[in-house]
């Protein structure tokens, strides 16, 4: 696999990096996969921790970032990070592997006061508007794939999302007040949230850990 490549997830790395530049400091990439986003975050953040529960992915990420002094890669899941906080937390195609509410609560608690959360996610298509949007974007996705050359790293985990965009919005309104969600191309949504500077944290219940999806 080339050092740099394109797929439906890496297409949004530049968006994640723009969000990271607003916070810099210590960053966490949840479900880091082969470490491509961690490598890119290391250019704009003081320190980056990448976590994944897949040993193969962790080895790939460790090898990719070995030359970077401000990067740590850990074999760990979201729940095992309980008690730590970061100025910026990113999750790309990870949340749909987790129980929705618990996953959002765990991610929320990892964000330090004044810090930010950026999620690139997938939802289940349901309802007329969802299907219309999927139909309209299909030719664009096909064209981008032909122009850029779609590549996934060997062993990338995949699972279909269980929750719809409407269900996501309902839970986010409760767990992450003030968060912004918008539809995006390539069957993705983009979520941003900033923790108020004076807010505390409430420990969230334990939740199983999973590797990053395709």
PyMOL commands that place a pseudoatom at each C-alpha (Angstrom):
pseudoatom trace, name=CA, resn=UNK, resi=1, chain=A, elem=C, hetatm=0, pos=[0.000, 0.000, 0.000]
pseudoatom trace, name=CA, resn=UNK, resi=2, chain=A, elem=C, hetatm=0, pos=[1.301, 3.523, -0.789]
pseudoatom trace, name=CA, resn=UNK, resi=3, chain=A, elem=C, hetatm=0, pos=[2.132, 5.859, 2.073]
pseudoatom trace, name=CA, resn=UNK, resi=4, chain=A, elem=C, hetatm=0, pos=[-0.685, 8.171, 1.015]
pseudoatom trace, name=CA, resn=UNK, resi=5, chain=A, elem=C, hetatm=0, pos=[-3.967, 6.885, -0.408]
pseudoatom trace, name=CA, resn=UNK, resi=6, chain=A, elem=C, hetatm=0, pos=[-7.636, 7.803, -0.829]
pseudoatom trace, name=CA, resn=UNK, resi=7, chain=A, elem=C, hetatm=0, pos=[-10.905, 6.232, 0.240]
pseudoatom trace, name=CA, resn=UNK, resi=8, chain=A, elem=C, hetatm=0, pos=[-14.278, 7.380, 1.572]
pseudoatom trace, name=CA, resn=UNK, resi=9, chain=A, elem=C, hetatm=0, pos=[-12.778, 7.958, 5.021]
pseudoatom trace, name=CA, resn=UNK, resi=10, chain=A, elem=C, hetatm=0, pos=[-9.471, 9.609, 4.116]
pseudoatom trace, name=CA, resn=UNK, resi=11, chain=A, elem=C, hetatm=0, pos=[-11.451, 11.995, 1.902]
pseudoatom trace, name=CA, resn=UNK, resi=12, chain=A, elem=C, hetatm=0, pos=[-12.417, 13.757, 5.151]
pseudoatom trace, name=CA, resn=UNK, resi=13, chain=A, elem=C, hetatm=0, pos=[-8.976, 13.864, 6.751]
pseudoatom trace, name=CA, resn=UNK, resi=14, chain=A, elem=C, hetatm=0, pos=[-8.523, 17.464, 5.632]
pseudoatom trace, name=CA, resn=UNK, resi=15, chain=A, elem=C, hetatm=0, pos=[-11.789, 18.372, 7.362]
pseudoatom trace, name=CA, resn=UNK, resi=16, chain=A, elem=C, hetatm=0, pos=[-10.582, 16.688, 10.569]
pseudoatom trace, name=CA, resn=UNK, resi=17, chain=A, elem=C, hetatm=0, pos=[-7.252, 18.511, 10.336]
pseudoatom trace, name=CA, resn=UNK, resi=18, chain=A, elem=C, hetatm=0, pos=[-9.036, 21.854, 10.019]
pseudoatom trace, name=CA, resn=UNK, resi=19, chain=A, elem=C, hetatm=0, pos=[-10.939, 21.082, 13.222]
pseudoatom trace, name=CA, resn=UNK, resi=20, chain=A, elem=C, hetatm=0, pos=[-7.717, 19.984, 14.947]
pseudoatom trace, name=CA, resn=UNK, resi=21, chain=A, elem=C, hetatm=0, pos=[-6.012, 23.285, 14.076]
pseudoatom trace, name=CA, resn=UNK, resi=22, chain=A, elem=C, hetatm=0, pos=[-8.626, 25.054, 16.173]
pseudoatom trace, name=CA, resn=UNK, resi=23, chain=A, elem=C, hetatm=0, pos=[-7.364, 23.243, 19.281]
pseudoatom trace, name=CA, resn=UNK, resi=24, chain=A, elem=C, hetatm=0, pos=[-3.863, 21.808, 18.663]
pseudoatom trace, name=CA, resn=UNK, resi=25, chain=A, elem=C, hetatm=0, pos=[-2.488, 20.617, 22.028]
pseudoatom trace, name=CA, resn=UNK, resi=26, chain=A, elem=C, hetatm=0, pos=[-2.906, 16.911, 22.808]
pseudoatom trace, name=CA, resn=UNK, resi=27, chain=A, elem=C, hetatm=0, pos=[-5.002, 14.945, 20.322]
pseudoatom trace, name=CA, resn=UNK, resi=28, chain=A, elem=C, hetatm=0, pos=[-6.531, 11.471, 20.356]
pseudoatom trace, name=CA, resn=UNK, resi=29, chain=A, elem=C, hetatm=0, pos=[-7.503, 9.515, 17.247]
pseudoatom trace, name=CA, resn=UNK, resi=30, chain=A, elem=C, hetatm=0, pos=[-9.911, 6.715, 18.168]
pseudoatom trace, name=CA, resn=UNK, resi=31, chain=A, elem=C, hetatm=0, pos=[-9.722, 3.657, 15.911]
pseudoatom trace, name=CA, resn=UNK, resi=32, chain=A, elem=C, hetatm=0, pos=[-6.530, 4.884, 14.264]
pseudoatom trace, name=CA, resn=UNK, resi=33, chain=A, elem=C, hetatm=0, pos=[-6.226, 1.993, 11.822]
pseudoatom trace, name=CA, resn=UNK, resi=34, chain=A, elem=C, hetatm=0, pos=[-2.911, 2.091, 9.980]
pseudoatom trace, name=CA, resn=UNK, resi=35, chain=A, elem=C, hetatm=0, pos=[-2.086, 5.530, 11.411]
pseudoatom trace, name=CA, resn=UNK, resi=36, chain=A, elem=C, hetatm=0, pos=[-2.514, 7.711, 8.330]
pseudoatom trace, name=CA, resn=UNK, resi=37, chain=A, elem=C, hetatm=0, pos=[-4.654, 10.291, 10.142]
pseudoatom trace, name=CA, resn=UNK, resi=38, chain=A, elem=C, hetatm=0, pos=[-2.379, 10.165, 13.206]
pseudoatom trace, name=CA, resn=UNK, resi=39, chain=A, elem=C, hetatm=0, pos=[0.570, 10.929, 10.942]
pseudoatom trace, name=CA, resn=UNK, resi=40, chain=A, elem=C, hetatm=0, pos=[-1.264, 13.931, 9.531]
pseudoatom trace, name=CA, resn=UNK, resi=41, chain=A, elem=C, hetatm=0, pos=[-2.497, 15.147, 12.925]
pseudoatom trace, name=CA, resn=UNK, resi=42, chain=A, elem=C, hetatm=0, pos=[1.094, 15.107, 14.202]
pseudoatom trace, name=CA, resn=UNK, resi=43, chain=A, elem=C, hetatm=0, pos=[1.826, 18.030, 11.873]
pseudoatom trace, name=CA, resn=UNK, resi=44, chain=A, elem=C, hetatm=0, pos=[-0.767, 20.289, 13.520]
pseudoatom trace, name=CA, resn=UNK, resi=45, chain=A, elem=C, hetatm=0, pos=[-0.968, 19.050, 17.139]
pseudoatom trace, name=CA, resn=UNK, resi=46, chain=A, elem=C, hetatm=0, pos=[1.601, 19.077, 19.935]
pseudoatom trace, name=CA, resn=UNK, resi=47, chain=A, elem=C, hetatm=0, pos=[1.093, 15.382, 20.650]
pseudoatom trace, name=CA, resn=UNK, resi=48, chain=A, elem=C, hetatm=0, pos=[-1.106, 12.671, 19.147]
pseudoatom trace, name=CA, resn=UNK, resi=49, chain=A, elem=C, hetatm=0, pos=[-2.210, 9.378, 20.648]
pseudoatom trace, name=CA, resn=UNK, resi=50, chain=A, elem=C, hetatm=0, pos=[-3.676, 6.799, 18.300]
pseudoatom trace, name=CA, resn=UNK, resi=51, chain=A, elem=C, hetatm=0, pos=[-5.632, 3.843, 19.668]
pseudoatom trace, name=CA, resn=UNK, resi=52, chain=A, elem=C, hetatm=0, pos=[-7.031, 0.724, 18.048]
pseudoatom trace, name=CA, resn=UNK, resi=53, chain=A, elem=C, hetatm=0, pos=[-8.099, -2.692, 19.311]
pseudoatom trace, name=CA, resn=UNK, resi=54, chain=A, elem=C, hetatm=0, pos=[-6.749, -4.527, 16.260]
pseudoatom trace, name=CA, resn=UNK, resi=55, chain=A, elem=C, hetatm=0, pos=[-3.119, -5.658, 16.861]
pseudoatom trace, name=CA, resn=UNK, resi=56, chain=A, elem=C, hetatm=0, pos=[-2.421, -5.704, 13.105]
pseudoatom trace, name=CA, resn=UNK, resi=57, chain=A, elem=C, hetatm=0, pos=[-3.613, -2.121, 12.720]
pseudoatom trace, name=CA, resn=UNK, resi=58, chain=A, elem=C, hetatm=0, pos=[-1.589, -1.031, 15.757]
pseudoatom trace, name=CA, resn=UNK, resi=59, chain=A, elem=C, hetatm=0, pos=[1.544, -2.542, 14.242]
pseudoatom trace, name=CA, resn=UNK, resi=60, chain=A, elem=C, hetatm=0, pos=[0.911, -0.764, 10.942]
pseudoatom trace, name=CA, resn=UNK, resi=61, chain=A, elem=C, hetatm=0, pos=[0.340, 2.523, 12.757]
pseudoatom trace, name=CA, resn=UNK, resi=62, chain=A, elem=C, hetatm=0, pos=[3.443, 2.035, 14.904]
pseudoatom trace, name=CA, resn=UNK, resi=63, chain=A, elem=C, hetatm=0, pos=[5.561, 1.417, 11.823]
pseudoatom trace, name=CA, resn=UNK, resi=64, chain=A, elem=C, hetatm=0, pos=[4.086, 4.376, 9.953]
pseudoatom trace, name=CA, resn=UNK, resi=65, chain=A, elem=C, hetatm=0, pos=[4.669, 6.855, 12.792]
pseudoatom trace, name=CA, resn=UNK, resi=66, chain=A, elem=C, hetatm=0, pos=[7.941, 5.472, 14.187]
pseudoatom trace, name=CA, resn=UNK, resi=67, chain=A, elem=C, hetatm=0, pos=[9.881, 8.535, 13.012]
pseudoatom trace, name=CA, resn=UNK, resi=68, chain=A, elem=C, hetatm=0, pos=[7.515, 11.007, 14.714]
pseudoatom trace, name=CA, resn=UNK, resi=69, chain=A, elem=C, hetatm=0, pos=[8.584, 11.986, 18.254]
pseudoatom trace, name=CA, resn=UNK, resi=70, chain=A, elem=C, hetatm=0, pos=[5.173, 13.433, 19.180]
pseudoatom trace, name=CA, resn=UNK, resi=71, chain=A, elem=C, hetatm=0, pos=[3.121, 10.273, 18.497]
pseudoatom trace, name=CA, resn=UNK, resi=72, chain=A, elem=C, hetatm=0, pos=[2.124, 7.336, 20.700]
pseudoatom trace, name=CA, resn=UNK, resi=73, chain=A, elem=C, hetatm=0, pos=[0.220, 4.328, 19.391]
pseudoatom trace, name=CA, resn=UNK, resi=74, chain=A, elem=C, hetatm=0, pos=[-1.628, 2.144, 21.885]
pseudoatom trace, name=CA, resn=UNK, resi=75, chain=A, elem=C, hetatm=0, pos=[-3.457, -1.174, 21.642]
pseudoatom trace, name=CA, resn=UNK, resi=76, chain=A, elem=C, hetatm=0, pos=[-6.555, 0.078, 23.426]
pseudoatom trace, name=CA, resn=UNK, resi=77, chain=A, elem=C, hetatm=0, pos=[-10.274, 0.681, 23.073]
pseudoatom trace, name=CA, resn=UNK, resi=78, chain=A, elem=C, hetatm=0, pos=[-12.333, 3.750, 23.810]
pseudoatom trace, name=CA, resn=UNK, resi=79, chain=A, elem=C, hetatm=0, pos=[-13.413, 2.523, 27.236]
pseudoatom trace, name=CA, resn=UNK, resi=80, chain=A, elem=C, hetatm=0, pos=[-9.841, 1.931, 28.394]
pseudoatom trace, name=CA, resn=UNK, resi=81, chain=A, elem=C, hetatm=0, pos=[-9.063, 5.638, 27.990]
pseudoatom trace, name=CA, resn=UNK, resi=82, chain=A, elem=C, hetatm=0, pos=[-11.449, 6.519, 30.805]
pseudoatom trace, name=CA, resn=UNK, resi=83, chain=A, elem=C, hetatm=0, pos=[-10.005, 9.198, 33.095]
pseudoatom trace, name=CA, resn=UNK, resi=84, chain=A, elem=C, hetatm=0, pos=[-7.785, 10.772, 30.415]
pseudoatom trace, name=CA, resn=UNK, resi=85, chain=A, elem=C, hetatm=0, pos=[-8.577, 13.990, 28.557]
pseudoatom trace, name=CA, resn=UNK, resi=86, chain=A, elem=C, hetatm=0, pos=[-7.419, 15.556, 25.308]
pseudoatom trace, name=CA, resn=UNK, resi=87, chain=A, elem=C, hetatm=0, pos=[-7.697, 18.933, 23.622]
pseudoatom trace, name=CA, resn=UNK, resi=88, chain=A, elem=C, hetatm=0, pos=[-8.979, 17.287, 20.461]
pseudoatom trace, name=CA, resn=UNK, resi=89, chain=A, elem=C, hetatm=0, pos=[-10.587, 13.893, 19.807]
pseudoatom trace, name=CA, resn=UNK, resi=90, chain=A, elem=C, hetatm=0, pos=[-11.250, 12.459, 16.353]
pseudoatom trace, name=CA, resn=UNK, resi=91, chain=A, elem=C, hetatm=0, pos=[-13.287, 9.418, 15.332]
pseudoatom trace, name=CA, resn=UNK, resi=92, chain=A, elem=C, hetatm=0, pos=[-13.451, 8.442, 11.666]
pseudoatom trace, name=CA, resn=UNK, resi=93, chain=A, elem=C, hetatm=0, pos=[-15.874, 5.630, 10.766]
pseudoatom trace, name=CA, resn=UNK, resi=94, chain=A, elem=C, hetatm=0, pos=[-15.754, 4.259, 14.316]
pseudoatom trace, name=CA, resn=UNK, resi=95, chain=A, elem=C, hetatm=0, pos=[-18.932, 5.286, 16.150]
pseudoatom trace, name=CA, resn=UNK, resi=96, chain=A, elem=C, hetatm=0, pos=[-21.235, 2.903, 14.275]
pseudoatom trace, name=CA, resn=UNK, resi=97, chain=A, elem=C, hetatm=0, pos=[-19.224, -0.017, 15.712]
pseudoatom trace, name=CA, resn=UNK, resi=98, chain=A, elem=C, hetatm=0, pos=[-20.254, 1.060, 19.230]
pseudoatom trace, name=CA, resn=UNK, resi=99, chain=A, elem=C, hetatm=0, pos=[-23.514, 1.325, 21.156]
pseudoatom trace, name=CA, resn=UNK, resi=100, chain=A, elem=C, hetatm=0, pos=[-24.482, 4.822, 20.074]
pseudoatom trace, name=CA, resn=UNK, resi=101, chain=A, elem=C, hetatm=0, pos=[-25.254, 6.531, 23.370]
pseudoatom trace, name=CA, resn=UNK, resi=102, chain=A, elem=C, hetatm=0, pos=[-22.417, 4.912, 25.322]
pseudoatom trace, name=CA, resn=UNK, resi=103, chain=A, elem=C, hetatm=0, pos=[-19.919, 5.594, 22.557]
pseudoatom trace, name=CA, resn=UNK, resi=104, chain=A, elem=C, hetatm=0, pos=[-20.829, 9.267, 22.441]
pseudoatom trace, name=CA, resn=UNK, resi=105, chain=A, elem=C, hetatm=0, pos=[-20.667, 9.558, 26.227]
pseudoatom trace, name=CA, resn=UNK, resi=106, chain=A, elem=C, hetatm=0, pos=[-17.223, 7.982, 26.341]
pseudoatom trace, name=CA, resn=UNK, resi=107, chain=A, elem=C, hetatm=0, pos=[-15.964, 10.253, 23.568]
pseudoatom trace, name=CA, resn=UNK, resi=108, chain=A, elem=C, hetatm=0, pos=[-17.469, 13.292, 25.297]
pseudoatom trace, name=CA, resn=UNK, resi=109, chain=A, elem=C, hetatm=0, pos=[-15.708, 12.519, 28.567]
pseudoatom trace, name=CA, resn=UNK, resi=110, chain=A, elem=C, hetatm=0, pos=[-12.334, 12.345, 26.801]
pseudoatom trace, name=CA, resn=UNK, resi=111, chain=A, elem=C, hetatm=0, pos=[-12.604, 15.968, 25.643]
pseudoatom trace, name=CA, resn=UNK, resi=112, chain=A, elem=C, hetatm=0, pos=[-10.952, 18.459, 27.983]
pseudoatom trace, name=CA, resn=UNK, resi=113, chain=A, elem=C, hetatm=0, pos=[-12.771, 21.692, 28.893]
pseudoatom trace, name=CA, resn=UNK, resi=114, chain=A, elem=C, hetatm=0, pos=[-12.537, 23.995, 25.887]
pseudoatom trace, name=CA, resn=UNK, resi=115, chain=A, elem=C, hetatm=0, pos=[-11.530, 21.081, 23.662]
pseudoatom trace, name=CA, resn=UNK, resi=116, chain=A, elem=C, hetatm=0, pos=[-13.211, 19.699, 20.577]
pseudoatom trace, name=CA, resn=UNK, resi=117, chain=A, elem=C, hetatm=0, pos=[-14.632, 16.484, 19.164]
pseudoatom trace, name=CA, resn=UNK, resi=118, chain=A, elem=C, hetatm=0, pos=[-14.804, 15.721, 15.434]
pseudoatom trace, name=CA, resn=UNK, resi=119, chain=A, elem=C, hetatm=0, pos=[-16.616, 12.651, 14.130]
pseudoatom trace, name=CA, resn=UNK, resi=120, chain=A, elem=C, hetatm=0, pos=[-16.859, 11.381, 10.572]
pseudoatom trace, name=CA, resn=UNK, resi=121, chain=A, elem=C, hetatm=0, pos=[-19.519, 8.697, 10.661]
pseudoatom trace, name=CA, resn=UNK, resi=122, chain=A, elem=C, hetatm=0, pos=[-21.948, 6.483, 8.808]
pseudoatom trace, name=CA, resn=UNK, resi=123, chain=A, elem=C, hetatm=0, pos=[-25.665, 5.973, 9.393]
pseudoatom trace, name=CA, resn=UNK, resi=124, chain=A, elem=C, hetatm=0, pos=[-28.245, 3.523, 8.114]
pseudoatom trace, name=CA, resn=UNK, resi=125, chain=A, elem=C, hetatm=0, pos=[-30.255, 4.700, 5.120]
pseudoatom trace, name=CA, resn=UNK, resi=126, chain=A, elem=C, hetatm=0, pos=[-33.931, 4.922, 6.033]
pseudoatom trace, name=CA, resn=UNK, resi=127, chain=A, elem=C, hetatm=0, pos=[-36.733, 7.062, 4.683]
pseudoatom trace, name=CA, resn=UNK, resi=128, chain=A, elem=C, hetatm=0, pos=[-37.265, 8.944, 1.463]
pseudoatom trace, name=CA, resn=UNK, resi=129, chain=A, elem=C, hetatm=0, pos=[-34.812, 11.773, 2.083]
pseudoatom trace, name=CA, resn=UNK, resi=130, chain=A, elem=C, hetatm=0, pos=[-32.004, 9.384, 2.968]
pseudoatom trace, name=CA, resn=UNK, resi=131, chain=A, elem=C, hetatm=0, pos=[-32.571, 7.318, -0.166]
pseudoatom trace, name=CA, resn=UNK, resi=132, chain=A, elem=C, hetatm=0, pos=[-32.811, 10.417, -2.346]
pseudoatom trace, name=CA, resn=UNK, resi=133, chain=A, elem=C, hetatm=0, pos=[-29.531, 11.753, -0.983]
pseudoatom trace, name=CA, resn=UNK, resi=134, chain=A, elem=C, hetatm=0, pos=[-27.874, 8.348, -1.470]
pseudoatom trace, name=CA, resn=UNK, resi=135, chain=A, elem=C, hetatm=0, pos=[-29.116, 8.167, -5.056]
pseudoatom trace, name=CA, resn=UNK, resi=136, chain=A, elem=C, hetatm=0, pos=[-27.941, 11.663, -5.938]
pseudoatom trace, name=CA, resn=UNK, resi=137, chain=A, elem=C, hetatm=0, pos=[-24.445, 11.193, -4.524]
pseudoatom trace, name=CA, resn=UNK, resi=138, chain=A, elem=C, hetatm=0, pos=[-23.799, 7.746, -6.021]
pseudoatom trace, name=CA, resn=UNK, resi=139, chain=A, elem=C, hetatm=0, pos=[-22.461, 9.060, -9.371]
pseudoatom trace, name=CA, resn=UNK, resi=140, chain=A, elem=C, hetatm=0, pos=[-20.209, 11.533, -7.542]
pseudoatom trace, name=CA, resn=UNK, resi=141, chain=A, elem=C, hetatm=0, pos=[-18.803, 8.782, -5.339]
pseudoatom trace, name=CA, resn=UNK, resi=142, chain=A, elem=C, hetatm=0, pos=[-18.191, 6.591, -8.374]
pseudoatom trace, name=CA, resn=UNK, resi=143, chain=A, elem=C, hetatm=0, pos=[-16.405, 9.395, -10.219]
pseudoatom trace, name=CA, resn=UNK, resi=144, chain=A, elem=C, hetatm=0, pos=[-14.225, 10.246, -7.218]
pseudoatom trace, name=CA, resn=UNK, resi=145, chain=A, elem=C, hetatm=0, pos=[-13.293, 6.600, -6.829]
pseudoatom trace, name=CA, resn=UNK, resi=146, chain=A, elem=C, hetatm=0, pos=[-12.213, 6.356, -10.461]
pseudoatom trace, name=CA, resn=UNK, resi=147, chain=A, elem=C, hetatm=0, pos=[-10.248, 9.612, -10.316]
pseudoatom trace, name=CA, resn=UNK, resi=148, chain=A, elem=C, hetatm=0, pos=[-8.549, 9.051, -6.969]
pseudoatom trace, name=CA, resn=UNK, resi=149, chain=A, elem=C, hetatm=0, pos=[-8.271, 5.274, -6.851]
pseudoatom trace, name=CA, resn=UNK, resi=150, chain=A, elem=C, hetatm=0, pos=[-10.029, 3.812, -3.801]
pseudoatom trace, name=CA, resn=UNK, resi=151, chain=A, elem=C, hetatm=0, pos=[-7.734, 1.908, -1.407]
pseudoatom trace, name=CA, resn=UNK, resi=152, chain=A, elem=C, hetatm=0, pos=[-8.235, 0.376, 2.039]
pseudoatom trace, name=CA, resn=UNK, resi=153, chain=A, elem=C, hetatm=0, pos=[-5.468, -0.980, 4.229]
pseudoatom trace, name=CA, resn=UNK, resi=154, chain=A, elem=C, hetatm=0, pos=[-5.193, -4.746, 4.543]
pseudoatom trace, name=CA, resn=UNK, resi=155, chain=A, elem=C, hetatm=0, pos=[-7.405, -6.069, 7.321]
pseudoatom trace, name=CA, resn=UNK, resi=156, chain=A, elem=C, hetatm=0, pos=[-9.594, -2.963, 7.725]
pseudoatom trace, name=CA, resn=UNK, resi=157, chain=A, elem=C, hetatm=0, pos=[-12.694, -3.901, 9.703]
pseudoatom trace, name=CA, resn=UNK, resi=158, chain=A, elem=C, hetatm=0, pos=[-16.158, -3.209, 8.314]
pseudoatom trace, name=CA, resn=UNK, resi=159, chain=A, elem=C, hetatm=0, pos=[-19.687, -3.315, 9.686]
pseudoatom trace, name=CA, resn=UNK, resi=160, chain=A, elem=C, hetatm=0, pos=[-23.000, -1.833, 8.619]
pseudoatom trace, name=CA, resn=UNK, resi=161, chain=A, elem=C, hetatm=0, pos=[-24.377, 1.032, 10.725]
pseudoatom trace, name=CA, resn=UNK, resi=162, chain=A, elem=C, hetatm=0, pos=[-27.439, 0.230, 12.827]
pseudoatom trace, name=CA, resn=UNK, resi=163, chain=A, elem=C, hetatm=0, pos=[-28.676, 3.744, 13.629]
pseudoatom trace, name=CA, resn=UNK, resi=164, chain=A, elem=C, hetatm=0, pos=[-30.237, 6.275, 11.270]
pseudoatom trace, name=CA, resn=UNK, resi=165, chain=A, elem=C, hetatm=0, pos=[-29.294, 9.932, 10.989]
pseudoatom trace, name=CA, resn=UNK, resi=166, chain=A, elem=C, hetatm=0, pos=[-32.521, 10.885, 12.790]
pseudoatom trace, name=CA, resn=UNK, resi=167, chain=A, elem=C, hetatm=0, pos=[-31.684, 8.511, 15.649]
pseudoatom trace, name=CA, resn=UNK, resi=168, chain=A, elem=C, hetatm=0, pos=[-28.181, 9.925, 15.808]
pseudoatom trace, name=CA, resn=UNK, resi=169, chain=A, elem=C, hetatm=0, pos=[-29.488, 13.484, 16.036]
pseudoatom trace, name=CA, resn=UNK, resi=170, chain=A, elem=C, hetatm=0, pos=[-31.831, 12.570, 18.899]
pseudoatom trace, name=CA, resn=UNK, resi=171, chain=A, elem=C, hetatm=0, pos=[-29.047, 11.006, 20.980]
pseudoatom trace, name=CA, resn=UNK, resi=172, chain=A, elem=C, hetatm=0, pos=[-26.549, 13.738, 20.165]
pseudoatom trace, name=CA, resn=UNK, resi=173, chain=A, elem=C, hetatm=0, pos=[-29.014, 16.389, 21.338]
pseudoatom trace, name=CA, resn=UNK, resi=174, chain=A, elem=C, hetatm=0, pos=[-29.030, 14.696, 24.743]
pseudoatom trace, name=CA, resn=UNK, resi=175, chain=A, elem=C, hetatm=0, pos=[-25.363, 13.735, 25.085]
pseudoatom trace, name=CA, resn=UNK, resi=176, chain=A, elem=C, hetatm=0, pos=[-23.618, 16.580, 23.239]
pseudoatom trace, name=CA, resn=UNK, resi=177, chain=A, elem=C, hetatm=0, pos=[-25.722, 19.733, 23.588]
pseudoatom trace, name=CA, resn=UNK, resi=178, chain=A, elem=C, hetatm=0, pos=[-24.768, 22.278, 20.955]
pseudoatom trace, name=CA, resn=UNK, resi=179, chain=A, elem=C, hetatm=0, pos=[-23.140, 19.749, 18.610]
pseudoatom trace, name=CA, resn=UNK, resi=180, chain=A, elem=C, hetatm=0, pos=[-23.456, 20.338, 14.873]
pseudoatom trace, name=CA, resn=UNK, resi=181, chain=A, elem=C, hetatm=0, pos=[-24.213, 17.538, 12.427]
pseudoatom trace, name=CA, resn=UNK, resi=182, chain=A, elem=C, hetatm=0, pos=[-24.451, 17.744, 8.654]
pseudoatom trace, name=CA, resn=UNK, resi=183, chain=A, elem=C, hetatm=0, pos=[-24.799, 15.275, 5.828]
pseudoatom trace, name=CA, resn=UNK, resi=184, chain=A, elem=C, hetatm=0, pos=[-21.753, 14.825, 3.629]
pseudoatom trace, name=CA, resn=UNK, resi=185, chain=A, elem=C, hetatm=0, pos=[-20.842, 13.039, 0.430]
pseudoatom trace, name=CA, resn=UNK, resi=186, chain=A, elem=C, hetatm=0, pos=[-19.721, 9.408, 0.291]
pseudoatom trace, name=CA, resn=UNK, resi=187, chain=A, elem=C, hetatm=0, pos=[-22.460, 8.307, 2.703]
pseudoatom trace, name=CA, resn=UNK, resi=188, chain=A, elem=C, hetatm=0, pos=[-20.899, 10.122, 5.636]
pseudoatom trace, name=CA, resn=UNK, resi=189, chain=A, elem=C, hetatm=0, pos=[-21.986, 12.710, 8.185]
pseudoatom trace, name=CA, resn=UNK, resi=190, chain=A, elem=C, hetatm=0, pos=[-19.780, 15.262, 9.944]
pseudoatom trace, name=CA, resn=UNK, resi=191, chain=A, elem=C, hetatm=0, pos=[-20.211, 16.055, 13.636]
pseudoatom trace, name=CA, resn=UNK, resi=192, chain=A, elem=C, hetatm=0, pos=[-18.427, 18.729, 15.655]
pseudoatom trace, name=CA, resn=UNK, resi=193, chain=A, elem=C, hetatm=0, pos=[-18.732, 19.558, 19.330]
pseudoatom trace, name=CA, resn=UNK, resi=194, chain=A, elem=C, hetatm=0, pos=[-16.826, 21.831, 21.680]
pseudoatom trace, name=CA, resn=UNK, resi=195, chain=A, elem=C, hetatm=0, pos=[-16.817, 21.215, 25.425]
pseudoatom trace, name=CA, resn=UNK, resi=196, chain=A, elem=C, hetatm=0, pos=[-17.566, 24.424, 27.351]
pseudoatom trace, name=CA, resn=UNK, resi=197, chain=A, elem=C, hetatm=0, pos=[-14.438, 25.707, 29.123]
pseudoatom trace, name=CA, resn=UNK, resi=198, chain=A, elem=C, hetatm=0, pos=[-15.988, 25.520, 32.589]
pseudoatom trace, name=CA, resn=UNK, resi=199, chain=A, elem=C, hetatm=0, pos=[-17.692, 22.127, 32.301]
pseudoatom trace, name=CA, resn=UNK, resi=200, chain=A, elem=C, hetatm=0, pos=[-16.810, 19.026, 34.297]
pseudoatom trace, name=CA, resn=UNK, resi=201, chain=A, elem=C, hetatm=0, pos=[-17.126, 15.401, 33.298]
pseudoatom trace, name=CA, resn=UNK, resi=202, chain=A, elem=C, hetatm=0, pos=[-19.349, 12.552, 34.405]
pseudoatom trace, name=CA, resn=UNK, resi=203, chain=A, elem=C, hetatm=0, pos=[-17.840, 9.064, 34.042]
pseudoatom trace, name=CA, resn=UNK, resi=204, chain=A, elem=C, hetatm=0, pos=[-19.640, 7.022, 31.401]
pseudoatom trace, name=CA, resn=UNK, resi=205, chain=A, elem=C, hetatm=0, pos=[-20.535, 3.327, 31.597]
pseudoatom trace, name=CA, resn=UNK, resi=206, chain=A, elem=C, hetatm=0, pos=[-18.131, 0.771, 30.195]
pseudoatom trace, name=CA, resn=UNK, resi=207, chain=A, elem=C, hetatm=0, pos=[-18.574, -0.197, 26.549]
pseudoatom trace, name=CA, resn=UNK, resi=208, chain=A, elem=C, hetatm=0, pos=[-16.932, -2.786, 24.351]
pseudoatom trace, name=CA, resn=UNK, resi=209, chain=A, elem=C, hetatm=0, pos=[-14.006, -1.730, 22.184]
pseudoatom trace, name=CA, resn=UNK, resi=210, chain=A, elem=C, hetatm=0, pos=[-13.833, -2.209, 18.451]
pseudoatom trace, name=CA, resn=UNK, resi=211, chain=A, elem=C, hetatm=0, pos=[-11.460, -1.580, 15.547]
pseudoatom trace, name=CA, resn=UNK, resi=212, chain=A, elem=C, hetatm=0, pos=[-12.002, 1.073, 12.918]
pseudoatom trace, name=CA, resn=UNK, resi=213, chain=A, elem=C, hetatm=0, pos=[-14.384, 0.338, 10.100]
pseudoatom trace, name=CA, resn=UNK, resi=214, chain=A, elem=C, hetatm=0, pos=[-13.988, 0.635, 6.368]
for i in range(1, 214): cmd.bond("trace and resi %d" % i, "trace and resi %d" % (i + 1))
show_as sticks, trace
zoom trace
